[in-house]
Amino acid sequence: MEAQFRKAKSGRRYDEGFKENAVSLLKAGRSFKEVARDLGVSDCQLRVWARRLQKGQPLNQRTGAAELSPEQRENRRLRQEVEYLRRQRALAIVSDGQPNGASNL
């Protein structure tokens, strides 16, 4: 039953040929939304592929933490910490029926 709640598109990997063909459809005059819908990819991802090809960058390059600046790594860490604290707070509310520190006055 858990599989029912997973995103259908998460974790998909496309080879370089698929990406090049997708961008060639754009060059043929089709819109981003139209190509994305027909191929089952997000139009945002399609724009990334087009931009990389235009700049001559490899299409299968992944952006990872090693490529981030120290400030970007710190921002990522802080966002993850905030998300963790939100989840912990939500769990506390569910188990107590009220936020931690709140009284029944």
C-alpha positions as CSV (number, residue, x, y, z in Angstrom):
1,M,0.0,0.0,0.0
2,E,3.0,2.4,0.6
3,A,3.9,2.2,-3.1
4,Q,0.6,3.9,-3.8
5,F,1.8,7.1,-2.2
6,R,5.2,7.3,-3.9
7,K,5.7,9.8,-6.7
8,A,5.7,8.1,-10.1
9,K,8.4,10.2,-11.5
10,S,10.9,10.2,-8.6
11,G,14.3,8.7,-9.2
12,R,14.0,8.4,-13.0
13,R,17.2,8.5,-15.0
14,Y,17.4,9.3,-18.6
15,D,20.3,8.6,-20.9
16,E,22.1,11.3,-22.8
17,G,20.4,10.2,-26.1
18,F,17.0,10.7,-24.7
19,K,17.9,14.1,-23.4
20,E,19.4,15.2,-26.8
21,N,16.3,14.0,-28.6
22,A,14.1,15.9,-26.2
23,V,16.0,19.1,-26.8
24,S,16.0,18.5,-30.6
25,L,12.2,18.5,-30.4
26,L,12.4,21.9,-28.8
27,K,14.7,23.1,-31.6
28,A,12.1,21.9,-34.1
29,G,9.7,24.4,-32.7
30,R,7.7,22.5,-30.2
31,S,7.0,24.2,-26.8
32,F,8.6,23.1,-23.5
33,K,5.2,22.1,-22.0
34,E,4.2,20.1,-25.1
35,V,7.5,18.1,-25.3
36,A,7.6,17.6,-21.5
37,R,4.0,16.3,-21.5
38,D,4.6,14.0,-24.5
39,L,7.8,12.5,-23.0
40,G,6.6,12.4,-19.4
41,V,9.3,14.7,-17.9
42,S,8.9,18.0,-16.1
43,D,9.2,21.1,-18.2
44,C,11.7,22.5,-15.7
45,Q,14.0,19.5,-16.2
46,L,13.7,19.9,-20.0
47,R,14.8,23.5,-19.6
48,V,17.8,22.4,-17.6
49,W,18.8,20.0,-20.4
50,A,18.3,22.6,-23.1
51,R,20.4,25.1,-21.1
52,R,23.2,22.6,-20.6
53,L,23.3,21.7,-24.3
54,Q,23.4,25.4,-25.2
55,K,26.4,25.9,-22.9
56,G,28.1,22.8,-24.1
57,Q,27.9,21.1,-20.7
58,P,27.5,17.3,-20.3
59,L,23.8,16.3,-19.9
60,N,24.4,13.6,-17.4
61,Q,26.2,15.8,-15.0
62,R,24.7,15.6,-11.5
63,T,24.9,18.5,-9.1
64,G,26.0,17.3,-5.7
65,A,27.1,18.7,-2.4
66,A,30.7,18.8,-3.5
67,E,29.9,21.4,-6.2
68,L,28.1,23.7,-3.7
69,S,29.8,26.7,-2.1
70,P,30.2,26.7,1.7
71,E,27.3,29.0,2.1
72,Q,25.0,26.8,-0.1
73,R,26.1,23.7,2.0
74,E,25.2,25.6,5.2
75,N,21.9,26.7,3.8
76,R,21.1,23.1,2.8
77,R,22.1,21.8,6.3
78,L,19.9,24.5,8.0
79,R,16.9,23.7,5.8
80,Q,17.2,20.0,6.6
81,E,17.5,20.9,10.3
82,V,14.4,23.1,10.2
83,E,12.5,20.3,8.4
84,Y,13.6,17.8,11.0
85,L,12.4,20.1,13.8
86,R,9.1,20.7,12.1
87,R,8.5,16.9,11.9
88,Q,9.5,16.5,15.6
89,R,7.1,19.2,16.6
90,A,4.3,17.6,14.5
91,L,4.9,14.3,16.3
92,A,4.9,15.9,19.7
93,I,1.5,17.6,18.8
94,V,0.0,14.3,17.7
95,S,1.2,12.4,20.8
96,D,0.3,15.2,23.3
97,G,-2.5,16.8,21.6
98,Q,-0.8,20.2,21.9
99,P,2.6,21.8,21.2
100,N,5.4,21.1,23.7
101,G,5.5,23.8,26.4
102,A,1.8,24.7,26.1
103,S,-0.3,24.4,29.2
104,N,-3.9,23.5,29.7
105,L,-4.9,26.8,31.3
